[in-house]
Amino acid sequence: MARAGSLTATARELGLSLSAVSKRLKQLEARLGVELAARTTRRLTLTAEGERYLARGALILDELGELENSLGEGADQALSGRLRVNATFGFGRRHIAPLLSRFCADHPEVEGWLELTNFPLNLSDHGFDIGIRVGEPPESRLVARRILANRRVLCASPAYIALAPPLQVPADLQQHACLVVRENDSDFPLWRFEQNDQPAQEGVGKVQSIKVSGRLASNDGEVITRLALDGHGVMLRSWWDVNEHLASGALVELLPGWQGVRADFYAVFEQRRHVPARLRAFIDYIQREMTGRVSALPAG
């Protein structure tokens, strides 16, 4: 009913009368003791309880379908069913979107849906099967598979470096034009660094958090990278985003004795007894394909 959008459309899809569909919905609500949807003959809108019932019910149906499929062990069955993925804008556009496109082309019976957001969404509350996130999730009910080793990289263009003041320790960044991604109203973004396995410098801790500022900022990482390439300052960006520019020499990594914090990417999904084959296959696929899309993170 939720997917059809109205009781009339649902009745048409099921080949039932409108009164029969309405009666079934009322019986379900009476059994549960809650209202699942506000409806008219033209429109059906889920309540909060209805959204929860739909999200959790879809997972249960997925598990039932997977269990039934697994009973035919040894059968060569095609992957099928819904695959809803949540990822952040930059990484989602650059990598997850083309990988989902190719995966669905290889498996025509899979229904792919990629939703990009600034911040990761709760999987069960929003009906997602897989979330692509930075860092392992704290929730014990989520299973995490690492798909890409990643860390933050401090870098700038050769043109900027040629004219910039010396940069030997993280504190020196306060004398530099820093290009910051502003995702909130904080006046001073904090950049964090960890010292490499080298002799510690006197009076300098192994971990440093530095308040940085600059006259150019954006809420979009791609804009910040463009500004750095144009020689406007120093930026701290993820390895996956800048590795090609570093390899070409368009950008140069700074502070070799220090490195930005780790920011590995994980595919996460809800822990369940029977994980749908399409979920396992898609995670295996992106885990395998990412090695060819982003060069390996240097040791250190």
Residue pairs with C-beta under 8 A, 6 or more apart in sequence:
1 7
1 10
1 21
1 25
1 37
1 44
2 37
2 44
2 46
2 50
2 54
4 10
4 12
4 13
4 44
5 43
5 44
6 39
6 40
6 41
6 42
6 43
6 44
7 18
7 21
7 22
7 25
7 39
7 40
7 41
7 44
8 18
8 41
8 42
10 21
10 44
11 17
11 18
11 20
11 21
14 21
18 41
25 36
25 37
25 39
28 36
29 35
29 36
32 49
32 53
34 47
34 49
35 47
35 49
35 50
36 46
36 47
36 49
36 50
36 53
37 44
37 45
37 46
37 47
37 50
38 44
38 45
38 47
39 45
46 54
51 125
52 125
54 127
55 124
55 125
55 126
55 127
56 124
58 82
58 127
59 124
59 270
59 272
62 81
62 82
62 129
62 276
63 272
63 273
63 274
63 276
65 81
65 276
66 274
66 275
66 276
66 277
67 274
69 77
69 277
70 274
77 277
78 107
78 109
79 107
79 109
79 110
79 277
79 278
79 281
80 107
80 109
80 110
80 278
81 109
81 110
81 111
81 276
81 278
82 110
82 111
82 113
82 129
83 100
83 104
83 110
83 111
83 112
83 113
83 129
83 130
83 278
83 279
83 282
84 113
84 115
84 127
84 128
84 129
84 130
85 96
85 100
85 112
85 113
85 114
85 115
85 128
85 129
85 130
85 131
85 132
85 282
86 114
86 115
86 116
86 117
86 120
86 121
86 123
86 126
86 128
86 130
86 131
86 132
87 96
87 114
87 115
87 116
87 117
87 131
87 132
88 116
88 117
88 118
88 119
88 120
88 132
88 134
89 116
89 117
89 118
89 220
90 220
90 221
90 222
90 241
91 132
91 240
91 265
92 114
92 116
92 132
93 116
94 240
94 241
95 240
95 286
95 290
95 293
95 294
96 114
96 132
96 286
97 114
99 285
99 286
99 289
99 290
100 112
100 114
100 282
101 112
102 289
103 110
103 112
103 281
103 282
103 285
103 286
104 110
104 112
107 278
107 281
110 278
115 121
115 126
115 128
118 183
120 131
120 133
121 128
121 131
123 129
123 130
123 131
123 142
123 268
123 269
123 270
124 270
129 269
129 276
129 279
130 267
130 268
130 269
130 279
130 282
130 283
131 267
131 268
131 269
132 147
132 265
132 266
132 267
132 268
133 144
133 265
133 266
133 268
134 150
134 263
134 264
134 265
134 266
135 263
135 264
135 266
136 144
136 266
137 144
137 266
137 268
140 271
141 270
141 271
142 268
142 269
142 270
142 271
143 268
143 269
143 270
143 271
144 266
144 267
144 268
145 266
145 267
145 268
145 283
145 287
146 264
146 265
146 266
146 287
147 265
147 266
147 267
147 283
147 286
147 287
147 290
148 240
148 264
148 265
148 290
148 294
149 262
149 264
149 296
149 297
150 238
150 239
150 240
150 262
150 263
150 264
150 265
150 294
150 297
151 238
151 239
151 259
151 260
151 261
151 262
151 263
151 297
152 191
152 192
152 236
152 237
152 238
152 239
152 259
152 260
152 261
152 263
153 236
153 237
153 238
153 239
153 242
153 246
153 253
153 259
153 260
154 191
154 193
154 234
154 235
154 236
154 253
154 254
154 255
154 258
154 260
155 228
155 234
155 235
155 237
155 242
155 245
155 246
155 251
155 252
155 253
155 254
156 164
156 228
156 231
156 233
156 234
156 235
156 251
156 252
156 254
157 228
157 229
157 230
157 231
157 250
157 251
157 252
158 249
158 252
159 231
160 177
160 228
160 231
160 232
160 233
160 234
161 252
161 254
164 176
164 177
164 234
165 172
165 175
165 176
166 172
167 173
167 176
167 234
167 254
167 255
168 255
169 201
169 204
169 208
169 255
169 258
170 191
170 193
170 208
170 210
170 255
170 258
171 208
171 210
173 191
173 210
173 212
173 234
174 210
174 211
174 212
174 213
176 212
176 214
176 233
176 234
177 214
177 215
177 216
177 232
177 233
177 234
178 189
178 191
178 212
178 213
178 214
178 233
178 234
178 235
178 236
179 214
179 216
179 217
179 218
179 224
179 227
179 228
179 232
179 233
179 234
179 235
180 189
180 212
180 213
180 214
180 217
180 224
180 235
181 189
181 217
181 218
181 219
181 220
181 221
181 224
182 189
182 217
182 218
182 219
183 219
187 213
188 211
188 212
188 213
189 211
189 212
189 213
190 209
190 210
190 211
190 212
191 209
191 210
191 212
191 236
191 260
192 207
192 208
192 209
192 210
192 260
192 261
193 207
193 208
193 209
193 210
193 255
193 258
193 259
193 260
193 261
194 206
194 207
194 258
194 259
194 260
194 261
195 201
195 204
195 205
195 206
195 207
195 208
195 257
195 258
196 256
196 257
196 258
196 259
196 300
197 300
198 257
200 206
201 257
208 258
214 233
216 227
216 232
216 233
217 224
218 224
218 227
221 237
221 238
221 241
224 235
224 237
225 235
225 237
225 241
225 242
225 245
227 233
227 235
228 234
228 235
228 237
228 251
229 245
229 250
229 251
234 254
236 260
238 263
239 294
239 297
240 265
240 294
242 251
243 294
243 295
244 295
245 251
246 252
246 253
247 295
259 300
265 290
267 283
267 286
267 287
269 275
269 279
269 283
